[in-house]
Amino acid sequence: MEITIYDKKGNPCAYIATDEGNTIYLFNGQPVAYIDGENIYGFKGKHLGWFKRRVMYDRNGLRIGYTTTSCPSPTQVEPKKSAKKVKPVKSAKTVAPAQPDFQLSKSETNLLDFLQDEC
């Protein structure tokens, strides 16, 4: 199963491949991160944020990514997915920080920049 992730304007930016260890791919096939429990990590081990109740939050607790049912804007049609590229080896994960107070406010960070923080 795959879950599309949208930015705050409803643009499809990535998807979660739940059958591949919750790997997050861009539509060009590039694997950029993965979800472990509620935590989002880059493949180099950096903690990026959280995925809770079908919303992605940045490290400040601001909303940055959404599923179809949680998006605050009408969602656009997703582009064609390219073939998935080989996933990098996962480095040791950094310790996840204490969870912040999750807010309804939206992050000003671009979702693609957030997901590619380690690329």
N, CA, C and O of each residue as an XYZ file, in Angstrom:
476
protein
N       0.838     -1.179      0.000
C       0.000      0.000      0.000
C       0.886      1.246      0.000
O       1.981      1.239      0.562
N       0.412      2.288     -0.620
C       1.150      3.545     -0.681
C       0.248      4.689     -0.226
O      -0.936      4.736     -0.560
N       0.825      5.599      0.533
C       0.091      6.744      1.071
C       0.737      8.002      0.503
O       1.915      8.259      0.752
N      -0.014      8.778     -0.250
C       0.505     10.010     -0.828
C       0.607     11.083      0.251
O      -0.269     11.215      1.105
N       1.702     11.848      0.192
C       1.930     12.953      1.121
C       1.877     14.257      0.323
O       2.546     14.408     -0.699
N       1.064     15.194      0.817
C       0.831     16.474      0.158
C       1.424     17.609      0.996
O       1.561     17.494      2.214
N       1.772     18.704      0.322
C       2.184     19.899      1.055
C       0.939     20.673      1.473
O      -0.178     20.240      1.191
N       1.114     21.800      2.134
C      -0.019     22.560      2.672
C      -0.931     23.130      1.594
O      -2.064     23.514      1.886
N      -0.454     23.190      0.347
C      -1.275     23.692     -0.752
C      -1.993     22.570     -1.496
O      -2.723     22.825     -2.454
N      -1.785     21.320     -1.054
C      -2.444     20.184     -1.692
C      -1.667     19.571     -2.834
O      -2.194     18.727     -3.559
N      -0.411     19.984     -3.009
C       0.426     19.421     -4.064
C       1.034     18.102     -3.611
O       1.631     18.046     -2.536
N       0.900     17.038     -4.399
C       1.519     15.765     -4.026
C       3.031     15.877     -4.151
O       3.542     16.297     -5.189
N       3.745     15.505     -3.100
C       5.204     15.663     -3.083
C       5.946     14.346     -2.925
O       7.073     14.206     -3.400
N       5.322     13.384     -2.262
C       6.004     12.131     -1.958
C       4.948     11.086     -1.623
O       3.750     11.366     -1.597
N       5.430      9.873     -1.367
C       4.518      8.832     -0.913
C       5.251      7.876      0.010
O       6.468      7.710     -0.076
N       4.492      7.255      0.888
C       5.027      6.280      1.827
C       4.703      4.902      1.275
O       3.540      4.583      1.028
N       5.732      4.088      1.083
C       5.553      2.695      0.657
C       5.481      1.851      1.934
O       6.506      1.467      2.498
N       4.264      1.574      2.374
C       4.090      0.864      3.646
C       4.588     -0.574      3.576
O       4.937     -1.160      4.600
N       4.624     -1.141      2.384
C       5.092     -2.520      2.231
C       6.613     -2.604      2.106
O       7.167     -3.689      1.926
N       7.284     -1.460      2.201
C       8.739     -1.419      2.109
C       9.332     -0.717      3.332
O      10.214      0.133      3.205
N       8.839     -1.081      4.505
C       9.372     -0.512      5.733
C       9.033      0.953      5.915
O       9.805      1.700      6.514
N       7.890      1.369      5.406
C       7.446      2.765      5.506
C       8.472      3.738      4.920
O       8.720      4.810      5.472
N       9.055      3.341      3.800
C      10.005      4.197      3.097
C       9.248      5.323      2.402
O       8.192      5.107      1.807
N       9.806      6.529      2.489
C       9.220      7.697      1.831
C       9.987      7.935      0.532
O      11.204      8.121      0.535
N       9.256      7.924     -0.565
C       9.826      8.135     -1.900
C       9.287      9.425     -2.492
O       8.145      9.806     -2.238
N      10.116     10.093     -3.282
C       9.634     11.166     -4.129
C       9.047     10.518     -5.376
O       9.279      9.333     -5.620
N       8.301     11.262     -6.159
C       7.679     10.683     -7.352
C       8.690     10.342     -8.442
O       8.366      9.612     -9.379
N       9.918     10.864     -8.329
C      10.966     10.494     -9.292
C      11.636      9.170     -8.916
O      12.587      8.744     -9.573
N      11.139      8.518     -7.855
C      11.653      7.223     -7.438
C      12.739      7.280     -6.382
O      13.189      6.236     -5.908
N      13.174      8.481     -5.999
C      14.243      8.643     -5.022
C      13.738      8.369     -3.607
O      12.802      9.029     -3.157
N      14.338      7.407     -2.892
C      13.991      7.200     -1.484
C      14.676      8.283     -0.650
O      15.884      8.484     -0.777
N      13.928      8.977      0.195
C      14.495     10.107      0.926
C      14.467      9.949      2.444
O      15.263     10.577      3.141
N      13.576      9.134      2.958
C      13.435      9.001      4.406
C      12.601      7.760      4.703
O      12.146      7.063      3.796
N      12.412      7.502      5.992
C      11.541      6.397      6.384
C      10.912      6.717      7.733
O      11.390      7.570      8.480
N       9.838      6.016      8.016
C       9.112      6.210      9.274
C       9.351      4.988     10.146
O       9.197      3.847      9.711
N       9.734      5.259     11.392
C       9.947      4.215     12.386
C       9.088      4.563     13.594
O       9.400      5.486     14.345
N       8.004      3.817     13.772
C       7.034      4.194     14.806
C       6.361      5.482     14.377
O       5.708      5.523     13.334
N       6.511      6.533     15.166
C       5.989      7.851     14.803
C       7.087      8.780     14.312
O       6.810      9.913     13.919
N       8.325      8.316     14.329
C       9.473      9.146     13.980
C       9.815      9.051     12.502
O       9.715      7.984     11.896
N      10.222     10.184     11.926
C      10.690     10.239     10.543
C      12.205     10.436     10.585
O      12.708     11.344     11.245
N      12.921      9.567      9.866
C      14.374      9.627      9.815
C      14.853      9.691      8.378
O      14.241      9.110      7.483
N      15.955     10.402      8.163
C      16.666     10.318      6.903
C      17.526      9.067      6.932
O      17.770      8.516      8.005
N      17.985      8.613      5.789
C      18.770      7.378      5.738
C      20.141      7.511      6.404
O      20.765      6.504      6.738
N      20.613      8.739      6.600
C      21.879      8.930      7.301
C      21.682      8.957      8.816
O      22.636      9.163      9.568
N      20.443      8.748      9.260
C      20.164      8.617     10.681
C      19.607      9.850     11.359
O      19.270      9.796     12.541
N      19.500     10.961     10.649
C      19.004     12.192     11.260
C      17.501     12.126     11.514
O      16.730     11.727     10.641
N      17.098     12.520     12.712
C      15.675     12.607     13.029
C      15.122     13.867     12.365
O      15.626     14.967     12.593
N      14.082     13.701     11.543
C      13.514     14.820     10.800
C      12.243     15.370     11.432
O      11.998     16.575     11.395
N      11.440     14.492     12.010
C      10.153     14.927     12.558
C       9.312     13.735     12.952
O       9.836     12.669     13.277
N       7.997     13.924     12.922
C       7.050     12.897     13.355
C       5.909     12.743     12.352
O       5.565     13.676     11.626
N       5.338     11.553     12.333
C       4.146     11.264     11.532
C       3.091     10.747     12.502
O       3.152      9.603     12.952
N       2.134     11.595     12.814
C       1.096     11.273     13.787
C      -0.277     11.624     13.213
O      -0.465     12.688     12.623
N      -1.207     10.734     13.393
C      -2.593     10.965     12.960
C      -2.672     11.482     11.520
O      -3.425     12.403     11.203
N      -1.849     10.838     10.646
C      -1.842     11.116      9.207
C      -1.371     12.527      8.861
O      -1.735     13.079      7.822
N      -0.552     13.103      9.752
C       0.060     14.412      9.523
C       1.550     14.300      9.831
O       1.939     13.671     10.815
N       2.391     14.918      8.978
C       3.821     15.021      9.259
C       4.074     16.335      9.977
O       3.558     17.386      9.598
N       4.885     16.248     11.028
C       5.268     17.424     11.805
C       6.782     17.602     11.735
O       7.532     16.626     11.734
N       7.220     18.854     11.676
C       8.653     19.111     11.711
C       9.139     19.044     13.159
O       8.357     18.747     14.061
N      10.411     19.315     13.382
C      10.995     19.195     14.718
C      10.481     20.256     15.683
O      10.703     20.151     16.889
N       9.797     21.274     15.168
C       9.196     22.294     16.024
C       7.743     21.992     16.358
O       7.092     22.753     17.073
N       7.232     20.867     15.831
C       5.835     20.514     16.086
C       4.854     21.185     15.156
O       3.652     21.191     15.421
N       5.354     21.757     14.056
C       4.482     22.404     13.073
C       4.131     21.428     11.961
O       4.944     20.582     11.588
N       2.929     21.545     11.438
C       2.463     20.657     10.370
C       3.193     20.966      9.070
O       3.323     22.124      8.672
N       3.671     19.901      8.413
C       4.421     20.115      7.177
C       3.981     19.197      6.035
O       4.197     19.528      4.869
N       3.372     18.057      6.346
C       2.935     17.120      5.315
C       1.613     16.493      5.701
O       1.312     16.339      6.885
N       0.825     16.130      4.704
C      -0.546     15.683      4.948
C      -0.915     14.515      4.038
O      -0.363     14.365      2.948
N      -1.842     13.705      4.492
C      -2.445     12.688      3.637
C      -3.709     13.284      3.025
O      -4.086     14.415      3.334
N      -4.341     12.534      2.180
C      -5.566     13.022      1.523
C      -6.610     13.473      2.540
O      -7.260     14.502      2.351
N      -6.770     12.714      3.607
C      -7.829     13.026      4.582
C      -7.457     14.127      5.570
O      -8.338     14.671      6.235
N      -6.170     14.470      5.684
C      -5.778     15.492      6.659
C      -5.351     16.815      6.022
O      -5.099     17.786      6.735
N      -5.267     16.867      4.699
C      -4.763     18.058      4.008
C      -5.721     19.245      4.163
O      -6.928     19.090      3.980
N      -5.191     20.432      4.500
C      -6.057     21.604      4.686
C      -6.521     22.242      3.372
O      -7.360     23.143      3.387
N      -5.991     21.788      2.254
C      -6.348     22.320      0.938
C      -6.834     21.180      0.060
O      -6.529     20.019      0.334
N      -7.589     21.493     -0.997
C      -7.968     20.437     -1.942
C      -6.710     19.799     -2.525
O      -5.766     20.498     -2.896
N      -6.704     18.484     -2.603
C      -5.520     17.788     -3.109
C      -5.547     17.700     -4.634
O      -6.596     17.524     -5.254
N      -4.355     17.830     -5.210
C      -4.186     17.755     -6.654
C      -3.923     16.300     -7.053
O      -3.608     15.460     -6.210
N      -4.056     16.023     -8.330
C      -3.796     14.680     -8.860
C      -2.303     14.410     -8.774
O      -1.485     15.261     -9.124
N      -1.956     13.220     -8.304
C      -0.535     12.899     -8.180
C       0.065     12.576     -9.541
O      -0.615     12.030    -10.410
N       1.350     12.916     -9.726
C       2.005     12.607    -10.999
C       2.307     11.121    -11.104
O       2.175     10.372    -10.137
N       2.711     10.716    -12.286
C       3.114      9.328    -12.505
C       4.361      9.052    -11.666
O       5.261      9.887    -11.579
N       4.401      7.881    -11.056
C       5.548      7.489    -10.242
C       6.597      6.837    -11.136
O       6.290      5.964    -11.947
N       7.836      7.280    -10.970
C       8.955      6.638    -11.664
C       9.339      5.372    -10.920
O       8.934      5.170     -9.775
N      10.114      4.525    -11.566
C      10.588      3.301    -10.914
C      11.369      3.673     -9.658
O      12.123      4.647     -9.646
N      11.179      2.894     -8.617
C      11.861      3.153     -7.342
C      13.347      2.851     -7.480
O      13.745      1.821     -8.024
N      14.148      3.768     -6.977
C      15.598      3.574     -6.959
C      15.968      2.757     -5.725
O      15.170      2.628     -4.798
N      17.148      2.221     -5.719
C      17.616      1.393     -4.609
C      17.703      2.240     -3.344
O      18.213      3.361     -3.365
N      17.202      1.691     -2.254
C      17.267      2.389     -0.976
C      18.692      2.344     -0.435
O      19.361      1.314     -0.513
N      19.152      3.471      0.115
C      20.469      3.440      0.755
C      20.403      2.628      2.048
O      19.325      2.389      2.591
N      21.548      2.219      2.519
C      21.620      1.521      3.798
C      21.301      2.530      4.896
O      21.770      3.667      4.854
N      20.517      2.120      5.860
C      20.171      2.996      6.980
C      21.344      3.100      7.940
O      21.865      2.088      8.411
N      21.754      4.319      8.227
C      22.782      4.552      9.238
C      22.138      4.497     10.615
O      20.913      4.506     10.739
N      22.965      4.439     11.639
C      22.452      4.448     13.004
C      21.620      5.709     13.218
O      22.011      6.803     12.811
N      20.484      5.542     13.853
C      19.575      6.660     14.076
C      20.050      7.515     15.246
O      20.548      6.999     16.248
N      19.890      8.819     15.104
C      20.111      9.699     16.239
C      18.939      9.523     17.193
O      17.864      9.077     16.794
N      19.149      9.867     18.422
C      18.075      9.760     19.404
C      17.020     10.807     19.064
O      17.335     11.977     18.843
N      15.787     10.377     19.027
C      14.700     11.314     18.753
C      14.558     12.279     19.924
O      14.598     11.851     21.077
N      14.396     13.561     19.653
C      14.201     14.513     20.746
C      12.834     14.306     21.397
O      11.974     13.601     20.868
N      12.662     14.920     22.523
C      11.350     14.884     23.170
C      10.337     15.503     22.219
O      10.624     16.491     21.543
N       9.172     14.919     22.175
C       8.147     15.447     21.281
C       7.710     16.830     21.757
O       7.471     17.041     22.946
N       7.609     17.770     20.813
C       7.129     19.110     21.167
C       5.607     19.089     21.306
O       4.968     18.058     21.098
N       5.051     20.215     21.652
C       3.599     20.357     21.603
C       3.240     20.462     20.130
O       3.626     21.418     19.458
N       2.503     19.481     19.629
C       2.123     19.495     18.221
C       1.049     20.549     18.012
O       0.082     20.633     18.770
N       1.233     21.353     16.970
C       0.386     22.509     16.739
C      -0.437     22.365     15.466
O      -0.149     21.531     14.607
N      -1.453     23.187     15.370
C      -2.252     23.242     14.148
C      -1.588     24.154     13.115
O      -1.939     24.112     11.936
N      -0.633     24.977     13.552
C       0.055     25.896     12.648
C       0.863     25.125     11.612
O       1.339     24.018     11.862
N       1.004     25.745     10.441
C       1.745     25.120      9.342
C       3.182     25.624      9.337
O       3.446     26.795      9.608
N       4.096     24.728      9.029
C       5.504     25.067      8.901
C       5.712     25.907      7.648
O       5.011     25.731      6.652
N       6.677     26.820      7.702
C       7.038     27.612      6.532
C       8.048     26.873      5.656
O       8.322     27.295      4.533
N       8.601     25.776      6.165
C       9.571     24.987      5.408
C       8.870     24.240      4.283
O       7.764     23.728      4.460
N       9.506     24.182      3.146
C       8.985     23.441      2.004
C       9.054     21.943      2.313
O      10.075     21.471      2.811
N       8.001     21.197      2.031
C       7.949     19.768      2.325
C       9.083     19.016      1.645
O       9.686     18.144      2.269
N       9.395     19.319      0.397
C      10.479     18.615     -0.295
C      11.823     18.885      0.374
O      12.647     17.978      0.489
N      12.056     20.124      0.816
C      13.301     20.441      1.525
C      13.371     19.658      2.834
O      14.425     19.136      3.194
N      12.254     19.579      3.538
C      12.181     18.835      4.792
C      12.547     17.363      4.570
O      13.354     16.806      5.314
N      11.963     16.742      3.563
C      12.195     15.327      3.306
C      13.601     15.047      2.782
O      14.130     13.955      2.988
N      14.203     16.006      2.116
C      15.528     15.810      1.531
C      16.628     16.433      2.372
O      17.715     16.703      1.862
N      16.367     16.664      3.638
C      17.303     17.346      4.516
C      18.679     16.700      4.541
O      19.674     17.394      4.747
N      18.761     15.399      4.339
C      20.035     14.707      4.381
C      20.580     14.342      2.999
O      21.704     13.851      2.893
N      19.822     14.569      1.968
C      20.253     14.138      0.630
C      21.340     15.023      0.067
O      21.808     14.793     -1.048
